[in-house]
Amino acid sequence: MTSQSLSKSAEQGKEEESFLFRTARSPREALLQRLALGFIEFVGNRLALIGALIVIALILVAIFAPFIAPFDPNAQDLKTALQAPSHDHWFGTDEYGRDIFSRIIYGSRITLYIVTLVTITVGPIGLAIGAFSGFYGGVVDLVVMRITDLFLSFPSLILTLAFVAVLGPGLEQAVLAIALTGWPQIARLARVEALTIRKTDYVAAAQLQGASNARIIFNEIIPMCLPSVIIRITLNMASIILTAAGLGFLGLGAQPPSPEWGAMTSTGRQYMLDSWWVVTYPGLAIMVVSLAFNLFGDGLRDVLDPRSN
């Protein structure tokens, strides 16, 4: 390498360093600095990076399931029923001769479907309710928080089962039941953040400028609550997966022949003594994905929440 190229690389290194650590010259540059430093910190956390890679792999597997799965997940072949893992069937077959590997691949779609729907439902609702309650305070806060406490007073799984009992079994009903029990945690977190933010100087300045309460809530309160809410939602994804799997295991979630991991574990438990693979691989899928979301959420917390450092 020539001295000229070495000098160029040294200059580039200085420019990168100056960009990351110099005083931001514009709001856009400040945002880019925060994103770059956050990315570097996140990548430096090996466990969080592993979790993120598993989550990305899950998304890719769900998208390209038809190209990855070697068999139709619902195709039955009783001649190959309960076949042990082999070259043809990597994870073996179930009691109907269906390829377990293919069913797990397609089951990732159901898992992401549940997590996505619950997240986009619970997040905005809990954030809006918590920000509204924390900003207004007084009687409004008292009423909203007592309703929230009523939901939180019951174990989430028991309350979810109660909602499913009313709504009936099914995938959509399970999603709605999980969402109905998930918003109070987000609302309480957003409310605590809003109680602190409403006393800040920039909120007082917005009020002096004549900004309406709705504008202050959506432009000042909610954006400041977002980091904590995003962390909480990400950490909750693991419990969403476990709850959905539990409902599927009890026959209250996705119905056969859907390749939902909890339902696969439930139907295979009667064969587990002689055919261990029927329940082992769906159970491992649930465990690995839940752990990945937990690791990913911990990494986001370290990046987005400075109080955790």
C-alpha positions as a Python dict, from the first residue, in 0.01 Angstrom:
ca = {
    (1, 'M'): (0, 0, 0),
    (2, 'T'): (142, 339, -100),
    (3, 'S'): (188, 632, 134),
    (4, 'Q'): (-81, 820, -60),
    (5, 'S'): (-340, 550, 0),
    (6, 'L'): (-241, 531, 366),
    (7, 'S'): (-289, 904, 405),
    (8, 'K'): (-629, 884, 234),
    (9, 'S'): (-745, 605, 464),
    (10, 'A'): (-620, 803, 765),
    (11, 'E'): (-812, 1108, 650),
    (12, 'Q'): (-1126, 898, 599),
    (13, 'G'): (-1088, 756, 950),
    (14, 'K'): (-1057, 1107, 1092),
    (15, 'E'): (-1367, 1217, 902),
    (16, 'E'): (-1568, 921, 1033),
    (17, 'E'): (-1449, 985, 1388),
    (18, 'S'): (-1525, 1355, 1362),
    (19, 'F'): (-1872, 1281, 1226),
    (20, 'L'): (-1960, 1043, 1510),
    (21, 'F'): (-1828, 1251, 1796),
    (22, 'R'): (-1843, 1611, 1679),
    (23, 'T'): (-2126, 1846, 1771),
    (24, 'A'): (-2416, 1789, 1535),
    (25, 'R'): (-2459, 2064, 1276),
    (26, 'S'): (-2824, 1988, 1204),
    (27, 'P'): (-3112, 1777, 1341),
    (28, 'R'): (-3057, 1533, 1053),
    (29, 'E'): (-2690, 1491, 1143),
    (30, 'A'): (-2780, 1443, 1510),
    (31, 'L'): (-3023, 1167, 1414),
    (32, 'L'): (-2762, 1000, 1193),
    (33, 'Q'): (-2508, 1017, 1476),
    (34, 'R'): (-2750, 854, 1719),
    (35, 'L'): (-2835, 581, 1470),
    (36, 'A'): (-2469, 513, 1389),
    (37, 'L'): (-2359, 502, 1753),
    (38, 'G'): (-2661, 288, 1843),
    (39, 'F'): (-2582, 45, 1563),
    (40, 'I'): (-2219, 17, 1673),
    (41, 'E'): (-2324, -45, 2032),
    (42, 'F'): (-2584, -302, 1927),
    (43, 'V'): (-2341, -492, 1703),
    (44, 'G'): (-2092, -496, 1990),
    (45, 'N'): (-2344, -690, 2199),
    (46, 'R'): (-2294, -1045, 2072),
    (47, 'L'): (-2602, -1195, 2233),
    (48, 'A'): (-2825, -918, 2099),
    (49, 'L'): (-2670, -961, 1754),
    (50, 'I'): (-2737, -1335, 1764),
    (51, 'G'): (-3098, -1266, 1862),
    (52, 'A'): (-3137, -1015, 1579),
    (53, 'L'): (-2991, -1260, 1326),
    (54, 'I'): (-3233, -1532, 1438),
    (55, 'V'): (-3527, -1291, 1407),
    (56, 'I'): (-3411, -1189, 1058),
    (57, 'A'): (-3373, -1557, 967),
    (58, 'L'): (-3726, -1623, 1092),
    (59, 'I'): (-3862, -1344, 872),
    (60, 'L'): (-3674, -1472, 568),
    (61, 'V'): (-3789, -1830, 632),
    (62, 'A'): (-4151, -1713, 657),
    (63, 'I'): (-4123, -1514, 332),
    (64, 'F'): (-3954, -1789, 132),
    (65, 'A'): (-4131, -2085, 296),
    (66, 'P'): (-4257, -2230, -36),
    (67, 'F'): (-3901, -2240, -168),
    (68, 'I'): (-3742, -2378, 152),
    (69, 'A'): (-3994, -2645, 257),
    (70, 'P'): (-3930, -2970, 67),
    (71, 'F'): (-4290, -3095, 109),
    (72, 'D'): (-4644, -2966, 131),
    (73, 'P'): (-4698, -2908, 507),
    (74, 'N'): (-5045, -3064, 496),
    (75, 'A'): (-4974, -3352, 256),
    (76, 'Q'): (-5048, -3683, 428),
    (77, 'D'): (-4876, -4015, 361),
    (78, 'L'): (-4977, -4279, 615),
    (79, 'K'): (-4712, -4517, 482),
    (80, 'T'): (-4441, -4291, 625),
    (81, 'A'): (-4621, -4205, 950),
    (82, 'L'): (-4398, -4148, 1255),
    (83, 'Q'): (-4082, -4197, 1052),
    (84, 'A'): (-3765, -4103, 1237),
    (85, 'P'): (-3545, -3818, 1108),
    (86, 'S'): (-3372, -3925, 788),
    (87, 'H'): (-3221, -3796, 467),
    (88, 'D'): (-3567, -3760, 312),
    (89, 'H'): (-3738, -3615, 621),
    (90, 'W'): (-3485, -3414, 821),
    (91, 'F'): (-3709, -3375, 1127),
    (92, 'G'): (-3908, -3695, 1074),
    (93, 'T'): (-4282, -3724, 1011),
    (94, 'D'): (-4588, -3699, 1232),
    (95, 'E'): (-4875, -3941, 1287),
    (96, 'Y'): (-5019, -3862, 943),
    (97, 'G'): (-4688, -3888, 759),
    (98, 'R'): (-4655, -3510, 719),
    (99, 'D'): (-4302, -3372, 702),
    (100, 'I'): (-4230, -3198, 1034),
    (101, 'F'): (-3953, -2980, 890),
    (102, 'S'): (-4190, -2839, 627),
    (103, 'R'): (-4460, -2781, 888),
    (104, 'I'): (-4218, -2592, 1113),
    (105, 'I'): (-4109, -2379, 817),
    (106, 'Y'): (-4469, -2286, 737),
    (107, 'G'): (-4544, -2247, 1108),
    (108, 'S'): (-4305, -1952, 1116),
    (109, 'R'): (-4562, -1762, 909),
    (110, 'I'): (-4829, -1818, 1172),
    (111, 'T'): (-4591, -1711, 1449),
    (112, 'L'): (-4498, -1388, 1270),
    (113, 'Y'): (-4863, -1326, 1183),
    (114, 'I'): (-4960, -1344, 1550),
    (115, 'V'): (-4666, -1133, 1671),
    (116, 'T'): (-4719, -867, 1405),
    (117, 'L'): (-5094, -830, 1454),
    (118, 'V'): (-5069, -819, 1833),
    (119, 'T'): (-4784, -566, 1819),
    (120, 'I'): (-4952, -322, 1578),
    (121, 'T'): (-5268, -346, 1788),
    (122, 'V'): (-5128, -331, 2139),
    (123, 'G'): (-4855, -73, 2075),
    (124, 'P'): (-5058, 223, 1944),
    (125, 'I'): (-5354, 158, 2176),
    (126, 'G'): (-5143, 127, 2492),
    (127, 'L'): (-4923, 423, 2394),
    (128, 'A'): (-5219, 651, 2321),
    (129, 'I'): (-5406, 556, 2640),
    (130, 'G'): (-5097, 594, 2861),
    (131, 'A'): (-4992, 928, 2709),
    (132, 'F'): (-5347, 1063, 2736),
    (133, 'S'): (-5380, 953, 3099),
    (134, 'G'): (-5039, 1079, 3206),
    (135, 'F'): (-5077, 1417, 3037),
    (136, 'Y'): (-5419, 1505, 3178),
    (137, 'G'): (-5372, 1346, 3521),
    (138, 'G'): (-5636, 1405, 3789),
    (139, 'V'): (-5971, 1228, 3748),
    (140, 'V'): (-5888, 1115, 3394),
    (141, 'D'): (-5570, 945, 3513),
    (142, 'L'): (-5751, 793, 3811),
    (143, 'V'): (-6026, 635, 3600),
    (144, 'V'): (-5797, 511, 3323),
    (145, 'M'): (-5546, 361, 3565),
    (146, 'R'): (-5814, 184, 3767),
    (147, 'I'): (-5937, 18, 3448),
    (148, 'T'): (-5578, -72, 3366),
    (149, 'D'): (-5527, -214, 3715),
    (150, 'L'): (-5838, -425, 3669),
    (151, 'F'): (-5682, -592, 3365),
    (152, 'L'): (-5345, -627, 3537),
    (153, 'S'): (-5498, -787, 3847),
    (154, 'F'): (-5557, -1110, 3654),
    (155, 'P'): (-5275, -1332, 3526),
    (156, 'S'): (-5244, -1259, 3155),
    (157, 'L'): (-5279, -1622, 3049),
    (158, 'I'): (-5592, -1673, 3258),
    (159, 'L'): (-5746, -1355, 3119),
    (160, 'T'): (-5652, -1459, 2766),
    (161, 'L'): (-5820, -1796, 2818),
    (162, 'A'): (-6131, -1618, 2944),
    (163, 'F'): (-6147, -1401, 2631),
    (164, 'V'): (-6091, -1702, 2406),
    (165, 'A'): (-6370, -1885, 2587),
    (166, 'V'): (-6602, -1598, 2498),
    (167, 'L'): (-6474, -1540, 2144),
    (168, 'G'): (-6433, -1907, 2054),
    (169, 'P'): (-6127, -2101, 1930),
    (170, 'G'): (-5941, -1987, 1623),
    (171, 'L'): (-5632, -1796, 1512),
    (172, 'E'): (-5798, -1454, 1478),
    (173, 'Q'): (-5977, -1497, 1809),
    (174, 'A'): (-5648, -1588, 1977),
    (175, 'V'): (-5482, -1275, 1833),
    (176, 'L'): (-5766, -1056, 1960),
    (177, 'A'): (-5758, -1218, 2305),
    (178, 'I'): (-5382, -1168, 2339),
    (179, 'A'): (-5416, -806, 2226),
    (180, 'L'): (-5690, -738, 2479),
    (181, 'T'): (-5462, -852, 2761),
    (182, 'G'): (-5143, -689, 2630),
    (183, 'W'): (-5225, -318, 2616),
    (184, 'P'): (-5232, -243, 2996),
    (185, 'Q'): (-4855, -297, 3039),
    (186, 'I'): (-4782, -57, 2753),
    (187, 'A'): (-5034, 197, 2884),
    (188, 'R'): (-4885, 198, 3232),
    (189, 'L'): (-4533, 243, 3097),
    (190, 'A'): (-4639, 527, 2866),
    (191, 'R'): (-4831, 692, 3148),
    (192, 'V'): (-4522, 698, 3374),
    (193, 'E'): (-4318, 854, 3093),
    (194, 'A'): (-4591, 1110, 3019),
    (195, 'L'): (-4613, 1216, 3384),
    (196, 'T'): (-4245, 1314, 3370),
    (197, 'I'): (-4246, 1466, 3022),
    (198, 'R'): (-4545, 1695, 3081),
    (199, 'K'): (-4339, 1888, 3339),
    (200, 'T'): (-4053, 1964, 3100),
    (201, 'D'): (-3972, 2310, 2967),
    (202, 'Y'): (-4043, 2234, 2603),
    (203, 'V'): (-4396, 2119, 2688),
    (204, 'A'): (-4450, 2441, 2883),
    (205, 'A'): (-4314, 2637, 2587),
    (206, 'A'): (-4556, 2462, 2352),
    (207, 'Q'): (-4845, 2549, 2583),
    (208, 'L'): (-4737, 2915, 2593),
    (209, 'Q'): (-4734, 2919, 2214),
    (210, 'G'): (-5099, 2814, 2215),
    (211, 'A'): (-5057, 2450, 2109),
    (212, 'S'): (-5363, 2236, 2176),
    (213, 'N'): (-5352, 1943, 2417),
    (214, 'A'): (-5392, 1695, 2131),
    (215, 'R'): (-5099, 1853, 1945),
    (216, 'I'): (-4880, 1842, 2255),
    (217, 'I'): (-4966, 1477, 2319),
    (218, 'F'): (-4895, 1363, 1963),
    (219, 'N'): (-4600, 1594, 1887),
    (220, 'E'): (-4424, 1616, 2224),
    (221, 'I'): (-4538, 1338, 2460),
    (222, 'I'): (-4575, 1032, 2237),
    (223, 'P'): (-4240, 1071, 2049),
    (224, 'M'): (-4055, 1084, 2382),
    (225, 'C'): (-4238, 773, 2504),
    (226, 'L'): (-4159, 571, 2192),
    (227, 'P'): (-3813, 433, 2292),
    (228, 'S'): (-3941, 281, 2616),
    (229, 'V'): (-4254, 147, 2448),
    (230, 'I'): (-4055, -9, 2163),
    (231, 'I'): (-3830, -184, 2414),
    (232, 'R'): (-4128, -313, 2608),
    (233, 'I'): (-4306, -437, 2296),
    (234, 'T'): (-3994, -617, 2174),
    (235, 'L'): (-3948, -789, 2509),
    (236, 'N'): (-4319, -880, 2510),
    (237, 'M'): (-4289, -1060, 2175),
    (238, 'A'): (-4146, -1366, 2349),
    (239, 'S'): (-4443, -1385, 2584),
    (240, 'I'): (-4678, -1335, 2287),
    (241, 'I'): (-4521, -1637, 2116),
    (242, 'L'): (-4545, -1847, 2431),
    (243, 'T'): (-4906, -1745, 2493),
    (244, 'A'): (-5003, -1823, 2133),
    (245, 'A'): (-4826, -2159, 2158),
    (246, 'G'): (-5007, -2228, 2484),
    (247, 'L'): (-5343, -2153, 2324),
    (248, 'G'): (-5252, -2377, 2031),
    (249, 'F'): (-5147, -2651, 2271),
    (250, 'L'): (-5487, -2631, 2442),
    (251, 'G'): (-5669, -2636, 2107),
    (252, 'L'): (-5788, -2275, 2143),
    (253, 'G'): (-5555, -2111, 1891),
    (254, 'A'): (-5483, -2209, 1531),
    (255, 'Q'): (-5692, -2511, 1439),
    (256, 'P'): (-5576, -2827, 1256),
    (257, 'P'): (-5438, -2880, 1005),
    (258, 'S'): (-5258, -2543, 1046),
    (259, 'P'): (-4888, -2605, 1121),
    (260, 'E'): (-4883, -2393, 1436),
    (261, 'W'): (-4598, -2494, 1666),
    (262, 'G'): (-4805, -2516, 1985),
    (263, 'A'): (-5074, -2724, 1815),
    (264, 'M'): (-4804, -2953, 1668),
    (265, 'T'): (-4665, -3008, 2017),
    (266, 'S'): (-5011, -3086, 2150),
    (267, 'T'): (-5101, -3343, 1885),
    (268, 'G'): (-4762, -3511, 1910),
    (269, 'R'): (-4747, -3551, 2289),
    (270, 'Q'): (-4925, -3890, 2279),
    (271, 'Y'): (-4645, -4024, 2059),
    (272, 'M'): (-4353, -3861, 2240),
    (273, 'L'): (-4232, -4174, 2422),
    (274, 'D'): (-4171, -4372, 2104),
    (275, 'S'): (-4142, -4082, 1855),
    (276, 'W'): (-3955, -3809, 2038),
    (277, 'W'): (-3907, -3595, 1727),
    (278, 'V'): (-4279, -3518, 1693),
    (279, 'V'): (-4275, -3283, 1993),
    (280, 'T'): (-3903, -3203, 2019),
    (281, 'Y'): (-3859, -2997, 1703),
    (282, 'P'): (-4172, -2778, 1739),
    (283, 'G'): (-4077, -2722, 2104),
    (284, 'L'): (-3723, -2624, 2004),
    (285, 'A'): (-3863, -2381, 1747),
    (286, 'I'): (-4073, -2211, 2015),
    (287, 'M'): (-3778, -2195, 2256),
    (288, 'V'): (-3524, -2062, 2004),
    (289, 'V'): (-3752, -1791, 1863),
    (290, 'S'): (-3867, -1678, 2209),
    (291, 'L'): (-3506, -1660, 2328),
    (292, 'A'): (-3408, -1467, 2016),
    (293, 'F'): (-3673, -1200, 2077),
    (294, 'N'): (-3560, -1169, 2440),
    (295, 'L'): (-3197, -1122, 2338),
    (296, 'F'): (-3296, -876, 2068),
    (297, 'G'): (-3510, -680, 2314),
    (298, 'D'): (-3228, -665, 2570),
    (299, 'G'): (-2997, -526, 2303),
    (300, 'L'): (-3249, -260, 2204),
    (301, 'R'): (-3291, -164, 2568),
    (302, 'D'): (-2918, -107, 2605),
    (303, 'V'): (-2919, 116, 2294),
    (304, 'L'): (-3244, 308, 2335),
    (305, 'D'): (-3262, 346, 2713),
    (306, 'P'): (-2962, 537, 2850),
    (307, 'R'): (-3080, 471, 3205),
    (308, 'S'): (-3002, 99, 3160),
    (309, 'N'): (-2631, 170, 3105),
}
